[in-house]
Amino acid sequence: MSAPSPNTPSTHRLTVAQALVRFLSRQYTERDGRRHRLVDSCWGIFGHGNVAGIGQALVEHGQGPDAELPFHQGRNEQAMVHAAVGFARQRNRLSAQAVTTSIGPGATNLVTGAALATINRLPVLLLPGDAFATRPADPVLQQLEHPGGPDISVNDTLRPVSRWFDRVHRPEALVPAALQAMRVLADPAETGAVTLALPQDVQAEAFDWPDAFLAPRVWRVPRPAPDPGALAEAVEAVRAARRPLIVAGGGVHHSEAEDALRALAEATGIPVAVTQAGKGALRHDHPCEVGAIGHTGTAVADELARTADLVIGVGTRFTDFTTASGTLFADPAVRFVSLSIAAHDAHKMAALPLVADARAGLEALTAALAGHRVDEDHVGRYRSGKRRWERVTSAAFVPGDENARPTQTQVLGALDAVVGDEDVVINAAGSLPGDLHKLWRARSPRQYHLEYGYSCMGYEIPAAIGVRMAAPDRPVWALVGDGTYLMGPTELVTAVQEGVNITVVLIQNHGYASIGGLSEETGGERFGTAYRFRAADGSYTGDPLPVDLAANAASLGLSVFRAETWRELRAALAAARAEERPSCVYVETDPSPTAPPAQAWWDVPVAATSTRPAARAARTAYERSAATRRHHL
């Protein structure tokens, strides 16, 4: 064979899967001069659709933490995506993880996790196997036969829940597909679940890959500044406002803009309310922080929202919980300014859009507002309201009798007494998100980790594993009720296997407490929400089920601490925090309500006609609240 011409690019002969693993190991993000691995590692469960492709490639390129692409073994495909999402959020979206599965059930199990990632704007790379591109036989095992489209596979279920999707039918198609996948993962305005569907035969094909494709590549994450004209208009609106309010969302954290937000609040005196994703943007005890906003908000924040004449959104999507389903911002003349990296979000609420990075936008606003400060009467009102709400929180957190069984909010009070500023508290579903949003005292930017874009039961345990991987020096707590625990405890085995030290706080309340309460409010009479035996009339109103979830956690390898009283609970939490292996604190709660009621409405439609008194009464209340809803134009 003759020597290659000096002008001929050198190549590497690798399979598609081998090339993809090497490519992923050499991708980086860079922001503010700091570089991060874009794809830190890969989760996987193997079947015939990926075992001889991606599986072999991972072995080919090394095993263990020093491998080109370190591998983590999961137990459930959906949970692997949740773990990757928790990891990406803790890393402020600058690093992500990949998830590989076989074709068939393994691939379709990704759908829920992909939806969660995309809704929450968090990057995760999905690498499901796919049906044969060459069609050697139809159908092969787990191949979907669609009579109107033979090229459709089960992976097409991932299209609507992915921010970007491609199917790599030929080896050479990997080059543009992989580059586009990285672009979307690294783009703060576009990111979410990214899917590269990989036909199992194509994964194993060999190809000559150019050096340039496999060379290290840096994806710079910019901090775009706001348009000068839009900034000037926003500054004019702020200066004219008498009762302004800032609503801080998750974009503050993703942009690492907490210091910039604090500087603006301190300079101007404008109060800051926080969404579920934005909680912790200011410490709970900062004078300008007025707590949660919306349906699960504090009394002071929601009253400020009702009377605000200017609302400044920063990194928020203005979801229905934040706006109380369009009923919260009640001043007839209220105006909105929305600072967001995503133009789609910046234009919501008919806002004056500031399409920019949160930190860059806040810094520009602070500089342009130099010397401006809100009226001291406004400051005095919200600080007085903040003090009143602090007394509400303390009353909900601490029981009168420390030797009594704790309520759910008192469980949070015991945890509040044990955690440090560095701890991370994770939750996603049930009645806990509302109690946490209203009451939790966030002490650092990433202490409060609520997945509330999708509010997905089963997220908490795998997400805790992902967060601890991203921040190995931070104690991590997964708060789960019995309903959530029963949906997905399997990744506890992964935590034990990998030595990922998380603590599960398992609250036994015998059913779906959140939906039970909502059902009662909306005329559903708590139907189908309790974990109980059937009574004589067929309803689930008999004795509680004799399950022992603490024994289950112990059987999966956790150290388990049982608590029956608030005093025992506080001691158990402290003991679990000191453990050097995964652990579980189990407590059965007193169902007595100790959380403050909702301070604003949430739209859950009620039956328009019914023979049952509960539904008729709920409909009357629904129509009264719905009448206050408005579109901001």
KETI-195114 format. One line per field, with one value per residue (C-alpha): residue in one letter; residue number from 1; x, y, z. Coordinates in steps of 0.5 Angstrom, whole numbers, plus 2048, in hexadecimal, padded with zeros to 3 digits. Layout:
// KETI-195114
rest c(a|...) $
nr c(NUM|...) $
x c(X|...) $
y c(Y|...) $
z c(Z|...) $
//
This chain:
// KETI-195114
rest c(m|s|a|p|s|p|n|t|p|s|t|h|r|l|t|v|a|q|a|l|v|r|f|l|s|r|q|y|t|e|r|d|g|r|r|h|r|l|v|d|s|c|w|g|i|f|g|h|g|n|v|a|g|i|g|q|a|l|v|e|h|g|q|g|p|d|a|e|l|p|f|h|q|g|r|n|e|q|a|m|v|h|a|a|v|g|f|a|r|q|r|n|r|l|s|a|q|a|v|t|t|s|i|g|p|g|a|t|n|l|v|t|g|a|a|l|a|t|i|n|r|l|p|v|l|l|l|p|g|d|a|f|a|t|r|p|a|d|p|v|l|q|q|l|e|h|p|g|g|p|d|i|s|v|n|d|t|l|r|p|v|s|r|w|f|d|r|v|h|r|p|e|a|l|v|p|a|a|l|q|a|m|r|v|l|a|d|p|a|e|t|g|a|v|t|l|a|l|p|q|d|v|q|a|e|a|f|d|w|p|d|a|f|l|a|p|r|v|w|r|v|p|r|p|a|p|d|p|g|a|l|a|e|a|v|e|a|v|r|a|a|r|r|p|l|i|v|a|g|g|g|v|h|h|s|e|a|e|d|a|l|r|a|l|a|e|a|t|g|i|p|v|a|v|t|q|a|g|k|g|a|l|r|h|d|h|p|c|e|v|g|a|i|g|h|t|g|t|a|v|a|d|e|l|a|r|t|a|d|l|v|i|g|v|g|t|r|f|t|d|f|t|t|a|s|g|t|l|f|a|d|p|a|v|r|f|v|s|l|s|i|a|a|h|d|a|h|k|m|a|a|l|p|l|v|a|d|a|r|a|g|l|e|a|l|t|a|a|l|a|g|h|r|v|d|e|d|h|v|g|r|y|r|s|g|k|r|r|w|e|r|v|t|s|a|a|f|v|p|g|d|e|n|a|r|p|t|q|t|q|v|l|g|a|l|d|a|v|v|g|d|e|d|v|v|i|n|a|a|g|s|l|p|g|d|l|h|k|l|w|r|a|r|s|p|r|q|y|h|l|e|y|g|y|s|c|m|g|y|e|i|p|a|a|i|g|v|r|m|a|a|p|d|r|p|v|w|a|l|v|g|d|g|t|y|l|m|g|p|t|e|l|v|t|a|v|q|e|g|v|n|i|t|v|v|l|i|q|n|h|g|y|a|s|i|g|g|l|s|e|e|t|g|g|e|r|f|g|t|a|y|r|f|r|a|a|d|g|s|y|t|g|d|p|l|p|v|d|l|a|a|n|a|a|s|l|g|l|s|v|f|r|a|e|t|w|r|e|l|r|a|a|l|a|a|a|r|a|e|e|r|p|s|c|v|y|v|e|t|d|p|s|p|t|a|p|p|a|q|a|w|w|d|v|p|v|a|a|t|s|t|r|p|a|a|r|a|a|r|t|a|y|e|r|s|a|a|t|r|r|h|h|l) $
nr c(1|2|3|4|5|6|7|8|9|10|11|12|13|14|15|16|17|18|19|20|21|22|23|24|25|26|27|28|29|30|31|32|33|34|35|36|37|38|39|40|41|42|43|44|45|46|47|48|49|50|51|52|53|54|55|56|57|58|59|60|61|62|63|64|65|66|67|68|69|70|71|72|73|74|75|76|77|78|79|80|81|82|83|84|85|86|87|88|89|90|91|92|93|94|95|96|97|98|99|100|101|102|103|104|105|106|107|108|109|110|111|112|113|114|115|116|117|118|119|120|121|122|123|124|125|126|127|128|129|130|131|132|133|134|135|136|137|138|139|140|141|142|143|144|145|146|147|148|149|150|151|152|153|154|155|156|157|158|159|160|161|162|163|164|165|166|167|168|169|170|171|172|173|174|175|176|177|178|179|180|181|182|183|184|185|186|187|188|189|190|191|192|193|194|195|196|197|198|199|200|201|202|203|204|205|206|207|208|209|210|211|212|213|214|215|216|217|218|219|220|221|222|223|224|225|226|227|228|229|230|231|232|233|234|235|236|237|238|239|240|241|242|243|244|245|246|247|248|249|250|251|252|253|254|255|256|257|258|259|260|261|262|263|264|265|266|267|268|269|270|271|272|273|274|275|276|277|278|279|280|281|282|283|284|285|286|287|288|289|290|291|292|293|294|295|296|297|298|299|300|301|302|303|304|305|306|307|308|309|310|311|312|313|314|315|316|317|318|319|320|321|322|323|324|325|326|327|328|329|330|331|332|333|334|335|336|337|338|339|340|341|342|343|344|345|346|347|348|349|350|351|352|353|354|355|356|357|358|359|360|361|362|363|364|365|366|367|368|369|370|371|372|373|374|375|376|377|378|379|380|381|382|383|384|385|386|387|388|389|390|391|392|393|394|395|396|397|398|399|400|401|402|403|404|405|406|407|408|409|410|411|412|413|414|415|416|417|418|419|420|421|422|423|424|425|426|427|428|429|430|431|432|433|434|435|436|437|438|439|440|441|442|443|444|445|446|447|448|449|450|451|452|453|454|455|456|457|458|459|460|461|462|463|464|465|466|467|468|469|470|471|472|473|474|475|476|477|478|479|480|481|482|483|484|485|486|487|488|489|490|491|492|493|494|495|496|497|498|499|500|501|502|503|504|505|506|507|508|509|510|511|512|513|514|515|516|517|518|519|520|521|522|523|524|525|526|527|528|529|530|531|532|533|534|535|536|537|538|539|540|541|542|543|544|545|546|547|548|549|550|551|552|553|554|555|556|557|558|559|560|561|562|563|564|565|566|567|568|569|570|571|572|573|574|575|576|577|578|579|580|581|582|583|584|585|586|587|588|589|590|591|592|593|594|595|596|597|598|599|600|601|602|603|604|605|606|607|608|609|610|611|612|613|614|615|616|617|618|619|620|621|622|623|624|625|626|627|628|629|630|631|632|633) $
x c(800|803|804|7FE|7FF|801|7FA|7F6|7F3|7F4|7EF|7ED|7EA|7E5|7DD|7D8|7D7|7DF|7DF|7D9|7DC|7E3|7DF|7DB|7E1|7E4|7DF|7DF|7DB|7DE|7DB|7DF|7E6|7E4|7E4|7DF|7DE|7D8|7D6|7D9|7D7|7D2|7CD|7CA|7C6|7C8|7C4|7C5|7C4|7CA|7CE|7D2|7D3|7D3|7D4|7DA|7DD|7DD|7E1|7E6|7E7|7E8|7E5|7E4|7E5|7EB|7E7|7E6|7DF|7DE|7D8|7D2|7CE|7C7|7C0|7BB|7BB|7B7|7BB|7C1|7BF|7BC|7C3|7C6|7C2|7C3|7CB|7CA|7C6|7CB|7D0|7CC|7CB|7D3|7D4|7CF|7CE|7CD|7C8|7C8|7C3|7C0|7BB|7B4|7B2|7B8|7B8|7B0|7B2|7B6|7B0|7AE|7B5|7B6|7AF|7B2|7B9|7B6|7B0|7B5|7BA|7C0|7C5|7C5|7C7|7C3|7C6|7C1|7C2|7BE|7BB|7C0|7C1|7C3|7BC|7BF|7B9|7B2|7B0|7B6|7B5|7B2|7B1|7AA|7A7|7A3|79F|79F|7A6|7AC|7B1|7AD|7B0|7AE|7B4|7AF|7AB|7B1|7B1|7AB|7AF|7B6|7B9|7BD|7BC|7C0|7C0|7C7|7C6|7CD|7D4|7D5|7CF|7D2|7D6|7D1|7CC|7D1|7D3|7CC|7CB|7D0|7CE|7C7|7CA|7CE|7C9|7C6|7C0|7BF|7C1|7BD|7BD|7C1|7C0|7C5|7C1|7C6|7C4|7C7|7CB|7CD|7D1|7D5|7D7|7DE|7E0|7E6|7E5|7E9|7ED|7E9|7E3|7E7|7EB|7E9|7E4|7E2|7DA|7DA|7D4|7D4|7D1|7CD|7CB|7C4|7C3|7C4|7BD|7BA|7BE|7BD|7B5|7B6|7B9|7B4|7AF|7B2|7B4|7AC|7AA|7A7|7A6|7AB|7AC|7B2|7B0|7B6|7B6|7BB|7BE|7C2|7C5|7C7|7CA|7CE|7CB|7C9|7CE|7CC|7C4|7C6|7CA|7C4|7BF|7C4|7C5|7BE|7BA|7B6|7B3|7B4|7AF|7B2|7AF|7B0|7B6|7B8|7B8|7BF|7C0|7C1|7C2|7BC|7BE|7C0|7BC|7B9|7B7|7B0|7AF|7AB|7A6|7A0|79B|7A0|7A3|7A3|79E|7A3|7A5|79E|79C|7A2|7A0|799|79A|7A1|7A0|7A7|7A9|7B0|7B1|7B8|7B9|7B2|7AD|7A7|7A3|79C|79F|7A3|79D|798|795|794|791|797|799|793|795|791|797|79C|7A2|7A7|7AF|7B2|7B9|7BA|7BF|7BA|7B6|7B0|7AF|7B1|7AB|7A6|7A1|7A2|7A8|7AD|7B2|7BA|7BD|7C3|7C7|7C4|7CB|7CD|7C6|7C5|7CC|7CA|7C4|7C7|7CC|7C7|7C3|7C8|7C5|7BE|7BB|7B4|7B0|7B1|7AA|7AA|7B0|7AD|7A7|7AA|7AF|7A9|7A6|7AC|7AD|7A5|7A7|7AD|7A8|7A4|7AA|7AC|7A5|7A5|7AC|7AC|7A7|7A4|7A6|7AC|7AA|7A4|7A4|7A6|7A2|7A5|7A7|7AA|7AE|7B1|7B2|7B6|7BA|7BB|7BE|7C3|7C6|7CC|7CC|7D0|7CA|7C6|7BE|7BB|7B3|7AF|7A7|7A2|7A0|7A7|7A9|7A3|7A6|7AD|7AC|7A8|7AC|7B3|7B9|7BE|7C5|7C9|7C7|7C7|7C4|7BD|7BC|7B5|7B3|7AC|7AC|7AA|7A9|7AB|7AA|7B0|7B5|7B7|7BC|7BF|7C0|7C3|7C8|7CA|7CA|7CF|7D3|7D4|7D5|7D9|7DA|7D3|7CE|7C8|7C1|7BB|7B5|7AF|7A8|7A6|7A3|7A9|7AD|7A9|7AA|7B1|7B6|7BA|7C0|7C1|7C5|7C9|7CB|7CD|7D1|7D5|7D6|7D2|7D0|7C9|7C4|7BC|7B7|7B1|7AA|7A5|79E|79A|799|799|798|799|794|78F|78F|78E|788|785|785|782|77D|780|77F|787|784|78A|790|790|795|790|78C|785|77F|778|776|77C|77F|786|785|786|78D|793|798|79D|7A3|7AA|7AD|7B3|7B4|7B4|7B9|7BE|7BD|7C0|7C6|7C5|7C6|7BF|7BD|7B6|7B3|7AC|7AC|7AF|7B5|7B7|7B6|7BB|7C0|7BF|7C0|7C7|7C9|7C7|7CB|7D1|7D1|7D6|7D1|7CA|7C5|7BE|7BA|7B3|7AD|7A6|7A2|79C|797|795|796|79B|79D|79A|795|796|797|795|790|792|78E|78B|785|77F|779|774|76E|76D|768|76D|76D|775|776|770|773|77A|778|775|77B|77F|77B|77C|783|783|780|786|78A|78D|792|797|797) $
y c(800|807|80C|811|818|81E|821|81B|81B|816|811|80C|806|805|802|807|806|806|80D|810|80E|811|817|818|818|81E|823|829|82F|835|83B|841|83E|837|831|82B|824|824|81D|81B|813|80E|80A|804|7FE|7F9|7F5|7F2|7F9|7FC|7F7|7F5|7FC|802|7FC|7FA|801|802|7FC|7FE|805|803|802|805|80C|80E|80B|80F|80F|80D|808|807|801|803|7FE|802|806|80C|80C|80D|813|816|815|818|81E|81F|81F|824|829|829|82A|830|82D|82E|826|820|819|814|80E|808|803|7FD|7FE|7FC|7FD|800|805|807|807|80D|811|814|816|819|81D|81F|822|826|829|82B|82D|828|825|81D|819|813|80D|808|802|802|7FD|7FA|800|7FA|7F6|7EF|7EC|7F0|7F0|7EF|7EE|7F4|7F7|7FC|7FA|800|7FF|806|807|801|806|808|805|805|80B|80F|810|814|819|81E|81E|81F|826|823|81C|818|811|80F|80A|80A|80B|812|815|814|81A|820|81C|81C|823|826|822|825|82C|82B|828|82E|833|836|839|832|82D|827|81F|81E|817|814|80D|808|802|7FC|7FA|801|801|7FB|7FE|800|807|80B|811|818|81A|821|81D|81A|820|824|829|82E|831|838|83A|841|847|84B|852|855|85A|861|863|85E|85F|867|865|861|866|86B|866|864|86C|86D|867|868|861|85D|856|851|84A|845|83F|839|83D|841|83B|838|83E|83F|846|845|84B|84F|84E|850|856|859|857|85B|861|862|85F|85B|855|84E|848|841|83C|835|834|83B|83A|83B|841|845|842|841|847|84C|852|853|84B|84A|843|83F|842|83F|839|837|83D|841|846|84C|84A|849|850|853|850|852|859|85A|85F|85C|855|853|84C|849|842|840|83D|840|839|838|837|83E|842|83E|83C|843|846|849|84F|853|85A|85D|861|85B|85B|856|856|84F|84D|846|843|840|845|840|841|849|84A|847|84B|851|853|857|852|852|84D|84C|847|848|84B|84F|852|853|857|85B|85D|85E|863|867|868|86B|86F|86D|86A|868|86C|86A|869|863|860|861|85D|857|856|856|851|84D|84D|84B|845|843|842|83E|839|838|836|831|82E|82D|829|82B|824|821|81A|81A|817|81D|820|820|828|826|821|826|82A|825|824|82C|82B|826|828|82D|832|82D|828|827|825|821|821|820|81E|81D|822|823|828|82D|82D|82E|833|837|835|833|838|837|839|838|839|831|82F|82F|82A|829|826|829|82A|823|822|81A|815|811|816|817|811|811|819|818|813|818|81E|81B|818|820|822|81D|821|823|81F|81D|81C|819|81A|815|813|80C|80D|810|80A|805|807|807|805|800|805|804|7FE|803|807|802|7FE|805|807|80E|810|813|813|812|815|810|813|80E|811|80B|80E|813|819|81F|81C|81A|821|824|81F|821|828|827|822|81C|819|816|811|80C|810|80C|805|801|7FB|7FB|7FC|7F8|7FD|7FC|803|803|805|7FF|7FE|801|7FC|7F8|7FA|7FB|800|801|7F9|7FA|7FF|7FB|7F5|7F9|7FB|801|803|804|809|808|80E|80E|815|81C|81C|815|817|81D|818|813|819|81B|813|812|819|816|80F|80D|809|80A|80A|80B|80F|80C|810|80F|816|818|81A|821|827|82B|82F|836|836|838|83F|83F|83B|835|834|82C|82C|829|825|82A|826|821|81D|81D|823|823|824|82A|82D|82D|82F|836|837|836|83B|840|83F|83E|845|849|846|84B|84B|850|854) $
z c(800|7FE|803|804|801|806|804|806|80C|811|814|819|817|81D|81D|81E|825|826|823|827|82D|82B|829|82F|833|830|830|835|837|839|83D|840|83E|842|83E|840|83D|839|839|840|840|83D|841|83D|83D|838|833|82C|829|82D|830|82A|828|82D|832|82F|82D|835|836|830|833|83A|841|848|849|845|83F|839|83A|841|842|847|848|849|84A|847|841|843|849|846|842|849|84B|845|846|84E|84C|846|84B|850|84B|849|842|840|840|83E|83F|839|83A|835|835|830|82B|82D|835|837|832|833|83B|839|837|83E|840|839|83A|841|83E|839|83D|842|83C|83F|83A|83A|834|832|82E|82D|828|822|81D|818|812|80D|80F|80E|811|812|818|81C|824|827|820|81F|819|817|810|80E|810|810|812|818|81F|826|827|823|82A|82C|826|82A|831|82E|82C|827|823|81E|81B|819|813|810|813|810|812|81A|818|817|81C|822|821|821|827|82A|828|82B|832|833|831|837|833|82F|834|836|834|82E|82B|826|824|822|81D|820|81A|819|820|81E|817|816|812|811|816|814|81A|81A|81C|822|824|82B|82A|82E|82E|831|835|834|839|834|836|835|82F|831|82F|833|839|839|839|83E|843|841|844|84A|84C|84B|84F|856|858|854|855|852|851|851|84D|84C|846|84C|84E|848|846|84D|84E|855|857|851|854|85B|858|855|85A|860|85B|859|85F|85B|85E|85B|85B|858|854|856|851|854|85B|85E|859|860|866|86A|86F|86A|86C|865|864|865|864|85F|85A|857|859|85E|860|866|869|868|861|85E|861|85E|857|858|859|854|84F|84C|84C|84A|848|848|845|846|841|845|846|848|84F|84F|84C|850|84A|847|84E|852|84F|850|84F|849|847|848|843|842|841|83F|83F|83C|837|834|82F|830|837|837|833|838|83C|836|83A|837|835|838|834|837|83C|843|846|840|841|848|848|842|846|84D|849|845|84C|850|855|854|85A|85C|861|868|86A|865|868|86F|86D|86A|86F|874|870|870|878|878|873|877|87D|879|877|87E|880|87B|87C|884|887|88E|890|88E|890|88B|884|880|87A|873|874|87B|877|873|87A|87C|876|876|87D|87A|874|872|86D|868|868|862|863|85E|85C|856|858|85D|862|864|85E|861|868|866|861|867|86D|86B|86D|868|86A|863|85C|85B|861|85F|859|857|850|84F|848|847|84E|84D|852|853|851|858|859|853|852|859|856|850|855|85A|854|851|858|85C|862|863|868|864|866|862|865|863|865|865|85E|85B|85E|85B|854|854|85A|855|854|85C|85A|855|85B|85F|859|857|85E|85D|864|864|869|868|86C|86C|86E|86F|86E|86B|864|860|865|860|85B|860|863|85C|85B|861|85F|858|859|858|85F|860|85B|85A|85E|864|865|869|868|865|86A|869|864|85F|861|863|86A|86E|873|870|86D|871|86D|870|86B|870|870|868|868|86D|868|863|867|86A|872|874|87A|87D|881|884|887|885|88A|888|880|882|885|87F|87A|87D|87E|876|874|878|874|86F|86B|868|86D|86E|874|874|878|878|878|87C|876|87A|876|878|872|870|86B|864|863|85C|857|852|84C|84D|849|84D|84A|848|84A|84F|853|859|85E|85F|857|857|85D|859|853|856|859|852|84F|854|853|84C|84B|84D|848|842|83C|83D|836) $
//
